[in-house]
Amino acid sequence: MHILLTNDDGYFAPGIQTLYEVLANHNGYDVSIVAPDGQRSATGHSITLFNPLFVTEHLLKESFKGFAISGTPSDCVKLAIQGELIPKPDLLISGINQGPNLGTDIFYSGTVSAAMEGVLLGIPSIAVSLASFEYQDFEPAAAYLAENLNLFLKLNHKGLINLNLPGKPRHEWQGLKVTRLGKAVYENIFEQRTDPRGRLYYWQSGTMTPDNESDTDLRAIQEDFISITPVHSDLTDYASLSFWTEVLAKK
């Protein structure tokens, strides 16, 4: 099986490098890396249209090559597959991200967007996040993913799985829950400042209030469960579609 790894934290981020080491040492997996050359968190599904994409090659094990790209996570997936930097993969894994990708935050996530780009190009994809900014040990999450890859492939079909793992030692994990996306509500604060040249600028921050419904990914992570959420690219509101179809039919 050929696996493409990408992320939004950058080519040399510890999450993707740990995942590469675990998967590359697993019999039967050929692993490529095509990832941004630096931090690209919260870039969503943006792509680069008005600037060139620069590519830096890095040697991997057994003469495989990795590529660091000057663009966004979605650029990396497009260039890897449509630009034929690598042979077409059987599976795309985006991550392991440092920090959670839960609820409505996935609309801003470069990690999830890279995986969704894989889905749009016909590749089963998994977005993987370690749900902590403080916990730095990615090996348990990488090992868990490698051990359960066949299970996730069965669940995945040709869609996207959004997987979040607790940012704690593995013995503290409470199990696995299949969840729906929760709703993350932010109180955003835009702090107004002035730079040394007198130019006005704003620094964005804020606090999140997660929902507490029992079947969401947010609740699962709060309770130290692994959260697995199937996601697809079709944003059609089918209830409204049926309503408007009936309304127009009566005209």
Residue pairs with C-beta under 8 A, 6 or more apart in sequence:
1 28
1 29
1 30
1 90
1 91
2 29
2 30
2 31
2 32
2 86
2 87
2 88
2 89
2 90
2 91
3 23
3 29
3 30
3 31
3 32
3 89
3 90
3 91
3 92
3 93
4 32
4 33
4 34
4 77
4 80
4 81
4 86
4 89
4 91
4 92
4 93
4 118
4 123
5 16
5 19
5 20
5 23
5 31
5 32
5 33
5 34
5 35
5 92
5 93
5 94
6 16
6 33
6 34
6 35
6 73
6 76
6 77
6 80
6 92
6 93
6 94
6 114
7 13
7 15
7 16
7 35
7 36
7 73
7 94
7 95
7 96
7 97
7 110
7 111
7 114
8 36
8 39
8 40
8 41
8 42
8 43
8 72
8 73
8 94
8 97
8 109
8 110
8 111
8 113
8 114
9 15
9 16
9 39
9 40
9 41
9 97
9 98
9 111
10 35
10 36
10 37
10 38
10 39
10 40
10 68
11 33
11 35
11 36
11 37
11 58
11 66
11 68
12 68
13 35
13 98
14 98
14 136
14 138
15 95
15 96
15 97
15 98
15 130
15 138
16 33
16 35
16 95
16 96
18 96
18 138
18 139
18 142
19 93
19 95
19 96
19 128
19 138
19 142
19 145
20 31
20 33
20 60
21 142
22 139
22 142
22 143
22 145
22 146
23 29
23 31
23 142
23 146
24 31
24 60
24 61
26 146
30 64
31 60
31 64
32 60
32 64
32 65
32 66
32 80
32 86
32 89
33 58
33 60
33 66
33 67
34 66
34 67
34 69
34 76
34 77
34 79
34 80
34 85
34 86
35 66
35 67
35 68
35 69
35 73
35 76
36 68
36 69
36 70
36 71
36 72
36 73
36 75
36 76
37 54
37 56
37 68
37 69
37 70
40 72
40 73
40 110
41 99
41 109
41 110
41 111
42 108
42 109
42 110
43 72
43 73
43 74
43 110
43 113
44 107
44 108
44 109
44 110
44 113
45 74
45 113
45 116
45 117
46 72
46 74
46 113
47 71
47 72
47 74
47 75
47 78
48 71
48 72
48 75
51 70
51 71
52 70
53 69
53 70
53 71
53 75
53 79
54 69
54 70
55 67
55 68
55 69
55 70
55 79
55 85
56 67
56 68
57 65
57 66
57 67
58 65
58 66
58 67
58 68
59 65
59 66
60 66
65 86
67 76
67 79
67 80
67 85
67 86
69 75
69 76
69 79
71 79
72 110
73 94
73 110
73 111
73 113
73 114
73 117
74 110
74 113
74 114
74 117
76 114
77 92
77 114
77 117
77 118
77 121
78 117
78 121
79 85
80 86
80 89
81 88
81 89
81 118
81 121
81 123
82 121
88 123
89 123
90 123
90 124
91 123
91 124
91 125
91 126
91 149
91 153
92 114
92 115
92 118
92 123
92 124
92 125
92 126
93 115
93 125
93 126
93 128
93 145
94 111
94 112
94 114
94 115
94 118
94 125
94 126
94 127
94 128
95 111
95 126
95 127
95 128
95 129
95 130
95 163
96 128
96 129
96 130
96 138
96 141
96 142
96 145
96 165
97 109
97 111
97 127
97 128
97 129
97 130
98 129
98 130
98 132
98 133
99 129
99 130
99 131
99 132
99 133
100 129
100 130
100 131
100 132
100 164
100 221
101 109
101 111
101 112
101 127
101 129
101 162
101 164
102 129
102 131
102 164
102 181
102 182
102 184
102 210
102 217
102 218
102 221
102 227
103 181
103 182
103 183
103 184
103 210
103 211
103 216
103 217
103 218
104 181
104 182
104 183
104 184
105 184
106 112
106 127
106 162
106 181
106 231
109 127
111 127
111 128
111 129
112 127
112 160
112 162
112 231
114 127
115 125
115 126
115 127
115 160
115 162
116 125
116 127
116 160
116 231
116 233
118 124
118 125
118 160
119 125
119 158
119 159
119 160
119 232
119 233
120 233
122 158
124 153
124 156
124 157
124 158
124 159
125 156
125 159
125 160
125 161
126 145
126 152
126 156
126 160
126 161
126 163
127 160
127 161
127 162
127 163
128 141
128 145
128 163
128 164
128 165
129 162
129 163
129 164
129 165
130 138
130 141
130 164
130 165
130 167
131 164
131 165
131 166
131 167
131 221
131 227
132 166
132 167
132 168
133 167
134 167
135 167
135 168
137 169
140 165
140 169
140 170
141 165
144 165
144 170
144 226
145 152
145 163
152 161
152 163
152 228
155 161
155 228
155 230
156 230
159 230
159 231
159 232
160 230
160 231
160 232
160 233
161 228
161 229
161 230
161 231
162 181
162 217
162 227
162 228
162 229
162 230
162 231
163 226
163 227
163 228
163 229
164 217
164 220
164 221
164 226
164 227
165 173
165 226
166 172
166 173
166 174
166 221
166 224
166 225
166 226
168 224
172 224
173 224
173 225
173 226
174 223
174 224
174 225
175 225
175 226
176 225
176 226
176 228
177 220
177 225
177 226
177 227
177 228
178 228
178 229
178 230
179 215
179 216
179 217
179 219
179 220
179 227
179 228
179 229
180 215
180 216
180 217
180 229
181 216
181 217
181 229
181 231
182 210
182 211
182 213
182 216
182 217
182 218
182 219
183 210
183 211
183 216
183 218
184 208
184 209
184 210
184 211
184 218
185 208
185 209
185 210
185 211
186 206
186 207
186 208
186 209
187 206
187 207
187 209
188 204
188 205
188 206
189 204
189 205
189 206
190 202
190 203
190 204
191 202
191 203
191 204
191 205
192 200
192 201
192 202
193 200
193 201
193 202
193 203
194 200
194 201
195 201
210 218
210 219
210 222
211 218
211 219
212 219
213 219
217 227
217 229
220 226
220 227
221 227
